[in-house]
Amino acid sequence: MSQISTRSSTKTAIVTGASSGIGLETAKALRAAGYRVYGTSRKPAAVGGDVPLLACDVTDDASVAAMVETVFGETGRIDLLVNNAGFGISGAAEESSVGQAQAMFDVNLFGLIRTTRAVLPIMRSQKAGRIVNISSILGLVPAPYMALYGASKHAVEGYSESLDHEVRDQGIRIVLVEPAYTRTRFDQNLVRPDAPLDLYAAERTKRDHFMDEVMKTGDAPEVVAKVVVAAATASVPKRRYTAGSKARQVSLLRRFVPGGAFDRSFRKEMHLPRIA
């Protein structure tokens, strides 16, 4: 991959976790925006006829390398990587073993790092490229009963902003997109803690009901996809883009509301006891 082919002038994009939800809609939106798009999933399939879905396990170095080699071999370029693959664990922080936490971080953070490292040499040779990392508004605010997921997204935020400063002079930009609640199968795919405690059983039930309710009024995945396209195509991108009105509201509150007031408002929003 040391030389860049001129076989195609159409920009090429890779979207991880593209079998459904935000990833699928992002792949479709990028296709409509003129990109040649490759989606990835652990199980290959066809998406909408126009977007091939390649097999890729982001927790496996060889699988990631093979996927990138395939895309580069067919197109001779990689202009955009959208890191979307990820999952969540629902439960109190101490209800998950370290092993379970590591398994989630291996997808949400280290999987993102693997794919990023795989495309950076190509983008550097091109002297151009963009990586859009799908974070979450929970990368900015606390995530009670989803602490490990929130921690993984906080880590993605720190990694992304730091890396952007390192590669900006190489023509590469790293951008964050932060959705709030989005109507996907995310809530249905939440992993249960592997070390549950009776202490949190009642609260876990409440959290499940809370998640069911907020997901009903969440943003459509197309909303996030539209923001990803904007982040991918902006000539001078912002460091982060919120996706949807709820995400924008929470981001503004976090930035401008005093800590104590934000804490009280947040606990009320999350239906947590009013304790200072």
N, C-alpha and C positions, 0 to 999 in steps of 0.2 A: 504493500500500500504506500510505497515511497513516492510514486509518481501519480499525478492526477490525470485521468483520461479526459478527453474532450468529446466523448461519445454522445453526450447529452447536454443541452443548454437549459433544460428544464430543472428547476430546483428540486432536490430530493429531501424528503422528510421521513423520519422514523418516529413512530408513536408507540411507546410501550404500554402494555395493558389495554389493548385496543379492541378486545372482543365484545365489550359492552360499555354502557354508561358514558362517562366523560371521554374516555379514550376513543371509543367508537365514533362519537359525534365530532370529536376533534379531528380524527382521520378524515371524516367526510367533509368537514369544513375546510380543511387544508387542501383537499382534492379540489373542491369548488374554487378555492383561491388560486389554483394553478400549479400546485405542487404535485410531484410524483410521490405518492405516499405508500409507505410500508408500515403496516401495523404489526405488533408482536403479541403473542400469547403463549402460554405454556402448551396449548393445544392448537395446532394450525387449522385454519379454515378460511373460507372466502367471506369477505365483508362487502355486501352491496355490489359485488361484481367488479368494482373499480379499485378496491383497496385490498391487495394481497395481505394475508395475515401469516406471518412467519412464526415458526416455533422458536421460542426463546425463553429460557429460564434465567431470570436476572440474578439468581443466587449462584449461578454456575459460570465461572470465567470462560470455559471453552464454549458454552452455549452462546454467550454474548459475543465472543469473538467470531464464531461461525456466522451468526446473524449479520453482523456488521460486514464481514467479508462478502456475504451474499449480496447485500444491498450495494456495496461499493463495486463489486464485480459486475453487476447488471447496469449500473448507472454511471460509474466513474466519478461520483461525487456524493457528499453528504452535507447538506446545507443547514439542516434543522434536526434537532433531537428533542422530542417532548417526552420527558420522564414522568409517566403517569402511573405505572404499576405500583400497587400498594394495597394494604389491608389494615384493618383495625382490630383491637382487642377491647371488649367492653367489660368493665369490672373495676373494682378498686385496685389501686396500684399494687398492694401487697398480696393480691390474690393470684398474681401471675408469677410463675417461677422465673428464674433468670434465663433458663433455657427457652421458655416461651417468649420472653422479651427479646432475646437474641435472634430468634427465628423471625420476628416481625421486623427488627432492625435490619436483618439481612436482606429483606425485600425493600423496605421503605427508604433506607439510607444507603446501605452498601450496594444494593442492586442499582440504585441511581448512580453511585460512584463508579461501579463497573462499566455501565453503558457510557457514562461520560468519558472515562479514561479511554474507552475503545474508539470513540469518534474524535477525540481531541487531535491526535496526530494528522488525521485527514483534514480537519478544518484548518489546522495550522499550515499545512502545505498549500491549501487553497487561499490562505490569508483572509479567510472569511468563514463565519459560521455562527449559529445561535443555538443555545440550549435553553429550553423553557422547562423549568421544574415545577410540577404541580404540587404545591404545598397545601396549606389549609389556613383558614382563619385561626385554627387551633395551633398554628405555628407562631401566633402573636399573643394569644390569651391563654389562661389556664384551661385545663381539660379534665375536670373532676370526673372520675369513673371512666376516663379514657386517657389516663395520664401517660401511658406508654406510647400510645399513638401520638398524643400531643408532643411528647418528648422527641419522637422521631421527626416530626415536622419542624420543631424548633431547631433540630440538628440540620435538617435540609436547608433551613433559612440561613444558618450560620455558614454552612459549607458553600452555598450558592453565592452569597454576597462576597465571601472571601475569595473564591475562585474567580469571580468576575474581575476583581482587581488584578489578579495574576495574569489573566489571558487577554485583557482588553487591548493591550498593545500588539497582540497577534491578530487582531481583526475579529476576535470571538467575543460574544457577549453572553452572559448568563442572566436569565430573567426568572422571576418568581411569579406564579399565578396563585392567588389565594381564594378559593371558593369557600362558601359557608355550607349550609345544608343543601344538598343537591339530590334531586329525585332519581336516584340510581338504586342498584341492589346493594349498596354499601352497607346499609343497616341490616339487611338480611344475611350478609356475608360476614358480619362481625364474629370474631372468634370468642368463645367463652373462656374465662380464666381457668387454668388447669389446677389451681389450688384454692378453690372457693372457700370462704369463711362465712359461717352463719351470721356473724356480726353484720355483714353487708347484704344479706339476702333480700331484706325488705327494700333497701335502697336500689338494689339491682333491678327489682321488679318495677320500681318507679322510673328508673332510667330507661328501661325498655319501653314503657308507656310514653315517656317524654319523647324518645327518639321516634316512635311511631307517629306521634302527633306532628312534630316539627318537619318530618320528612314529607308529610302530605302537602305542606305549603312551601317546600323548598324550591329552589330554582331548577328549571329544566337543565339537563346537561348541555343543551345547545347554547345556553347563556354562557357557560364556561368556555365552550368551544370557540365562540365568537371572540372572547377576550384573549384566548390563546393565539388566534390568528392575528389579532391586533399586536400582541406582544412579539410575535414572530416576524411581523412585517414592518414594524416601526423603524424608521431610519435611525432615530436616536431613542432606544428603548428606555423605559423607566426601570428601576431596580425591581419593583414589585407592582403587580396589578391585582386589585381585588375584583372578584367576579360576583356580581349580584348586589342588590341593595343592602341586604343584611350584612354581608361582608364589609361593605363600605362603611356602614354605620358603626360596626364594632371596631373597625380599624381606626376611625376618627375618635371614638370614645377612648380607646386605649392610648392614643397619642396625646389627647388634649384634656381629658378629665383627670383631676387629682386622684392619686392612688386609692385613698380611702373611699371616695365616692364611687370610683369604678368598682371596687371590691363589693360594696353594698349592692350596687346595681346588678353586678354580675351574679351574685348569689340569689337575688330575687328572680332574675331571668332564668336561672337554672333550677329554681324551686328548692333551694338549699336553706336550712335553718338560718335565721337572722342572728348570727353570732359574730361579734367584733373580732 
